[in-house]
Each structure stands twice: as C-alpha cells, then as structure tokens.
Amino acid sequence: MGNFLEDLLGKVFKGSEKVPVNHKENFSLSSSDLLEIDQWMDSTEGKNLFNLIYKNYHFKKSQINDAPQVHLLESPYANGFAVTYDHPLTPETFSKLFLAFSRRILDLGYQQVSLDRKIEEVNEQVKTTEKFYLKPPLQAPQENQKISQLFGNVSIEKISINNQPSYLKLVVTVYSDRLYENAKPFDQLMDSLFKSA
C-alpha cells in the first residue's frame, strides 16, 4: 500500500518518474451519507440543480449550450448524457449529483451491482473515476413471456482529473437478446431521473 500512495503522490505532485498509477477498489456509502443525499435532493439547492441540468439537456437537443454544458450520448444500443463541471456546480454539489443520480435510478426498481473507484495515470495526469453500475432486478423468465429490462443497464460515472472535478456521465445500455422485452424509452428515464420531488 505504501508504494501505491508514493506513486500516486508522486504523480499528483510531479515527482520522479515511476510506474504509471493504476488502482481499482470497491467502496461503499454509509447510511448517514445516503440520508444526507436524500435530504439534499429535497432541498432548494438540489431541486434547482436538477432543474437546471434537465433544462440544459433539452437545450442541447435543440443545439443550444448553457452552463453547465450537457453532452448527448446516442447510439442504437446505448444512450446517455454527460454534464461538464462548470458554474454553478461546486466540488460538493458535483459529488452530490453523482450520488443523487444513483438514488433516483434505485427508486426506479434497479439494483446496485457495484460502486468502485479507479485511479489511473492518463497522459501524465491522474484520472479518478468513481462508478455506480446498476441493473434491473433479476427475474426468472415465465413461460412464453419475455424478461423486463426496464431501461437497460445503467452506469453512472464521476470523473476527476488531478483531483479536480471534470464531468459526470450516465449511460444506459440495452439488452438486444430476444429473451428480453424492448427497453423503455430513454426520454422516459430522463423524465423519471429529473422528476420534481
């Protein structure tokens, strides 16, 4: 563990050349952290940030950019969005949004599969990725019935570069297997994610 910390600190503080940093670990949130996020989501600040990002998402669909900028991720089997760290986000609200997105996805009936943190050196910078991975609840298939995938699998990432917030990303990947029902529309997920409390 000492070597890992020395390598990490050396990269962050421009130390001598060493092996590139590459570390991954699972972590968990305390019940007090979760309670704090739930309260923040119901606060004026939380509601205002959710409304702002949802508005900017719709702006982006109309080719309009506003701060914080939202980026659309669209393909036949995966859809999502990213939010660039910018005013009025702060490091604290940036982290709270990451956790709040996961809470809203869990409210839709999803199960958390993992929560991990990856620290790696990329182009002489230290990139930290915290990631939730969530799946629809497991179901035994009924005879002649397809399995509900809800909206598909969901990953939520918080990216920081050299310990500075960079962007949040939420991606939904759908199952194309014939055992599954078609995924619900991504726009419906967005409406549920950003619903007014």
N, C-alpha and C positions, 0 to 999 in steps of 0.2 A: 504494500500500500504506500510505503514511503516513496518508492521510485515513481509511482504514478503521480503523486502530488508534486514531487520535484519536477517531473516532466511537464505537468500542467502549468505550474507556476512559472517555469522557465519559458514556456510558450507565451503565456499572458504578459510576462514582464520582459520579453525579448532576451531571454537567457541564451546560453550557449547552445549550439546545435546538438539535438538529441533525437532519439527515435520519435517519429510523429505520434501525437497523442491519439489514442483510440480506446475508449472505455464505454461500456454499456452496463446499466444497472436498473433493476426494478425498484420502485419505491411506492409508498402508499401515503394517503392523506389521513389526518386524524379526524375524529368526529367533530372537534371544535373548528377545524379548517372548513369542513363541509357546512357546518351551521353558519359560519361567518359568510361563506359564499351564498348560501340561500338567503340570508338577510340582506346581503349586498344586492342580489338580483331584484329584491323587492324595494330597494332604496331608490330615491330620485336619481342619484348618480348612475346606478346600474340601469334603470329604465331608460334614461336619456342616452346612454352609450349604445344600448341595444337598438333603440330607435334610430340613432344616427347611422350606425353601420347598416341597418336594414334599408334605410333611405339611400345610402351611398351604393348599396348593392343594386338597387333599382336604377339609380342614376347610371351606373356603369353599363347596365343592359341597354341604356339609351345613349351610350358613348359619351357620358359626362363624368368627369372626375371631380371628386371633392375629398377633403381631408377628414378622416384617414382614408386613403385610397383603397378601394376594394378591387380585387382582380378575379375574373371569372375563369373557372376551370371546367371545360366542357368536352366530353367525348362520348361515344356510344355506350361505353361500359363504366364510365366514371364521371362524376360531376362534383363540383365543389367551388370553394371561393377562398381567397386569401385576403387578409387585412394587413396593410403595411403599418408599421409602428410610426405614428405621426401625431401631431396635435389634434385633438385634445387628450390623447392617450398618455398615461404616465406609466412608469415601470410597474407600479402597483395595480392600476386598472388593466393593464395589458395581461398580467398574470391572472387577475380575477376573471377576465373574459374567457381565458383558456379554460379555467375550471368551470365557469358558468355554462359554457357550451356543452361540456360533458354532462353537467347536471340536467340540462334540457333534453339531451339525447336519451339519458337514462329514463326521464319522465315519459318518453315515447314507447317504453317497453323493452329497451335494449339492455344487454348485459355487458358489463365491463370485462374484457378479456385480459387486458394488461394496461399498466401505466409504467413507462420506463423513461430513462434519461440516457442519451448518448452524447458523449463528449469526444470530438474528433478534431484533428488539425486539417484544415482545408485552405490551401493557398496561403500558408503562413499565418492563418487566423484560427482561433479556437471557436468552433461551431458547437453550440449546445442545443440539442433537440429534445424536448420533453413531448411524449406522445401517449395519448389515450387510443386504445383500439377497442371498439365496441361492436358487438354482433347482435342480430336478432335472437330472441330466445330459441333454444333448441326444441324441436318438436319431432315426435315420431310421426312419420307420414301415415296418413289414413289411406285405406284402400281407395283407389280412383280419385284421390284428392292431392293437389299439389301443396307444397310447404310454403307458408308465408315468409317472405324475406323482408317484410316491411319496406324500407327504402334501400336495403343492401347493407354491406359492412361499412362502418364509419371509422375514420381515423381523424384525430384532431391533434395538430402539432403546434408547439410554441418554439420558435427559432430565435436564438440569440447569437450574436457574433461578438467575440471578445467581451462577453458579459454585458453586452448592450442589446436591448430588445430589437428584433428585426421585423418579424411578421408572424401572424397566426394563419394556419391553414386547416380547413376542414374538407375532407374528400370522402365521397360515398361511392363505393364500388359495388356494382350489382352482380348477382349470380346469373349466368346465362344457361345454367343447367336446366333441362326440361323437367326436373323434379320440383322446381320452384315456380311459384306464381310470378307474374311480372312484378317488378318493383313499383312501389308507389311513386308518383312524380316528384322530382327533386324540388320543384317550386312549392309543393305541399310541405316538404321537410323544412324549407326555409320559412314558410309561414308559421309552422309549429315552433321552430327554433327561436324566432324573434317575436313570438306572440306577446301581447301586453299582459302583464301579470295582473 
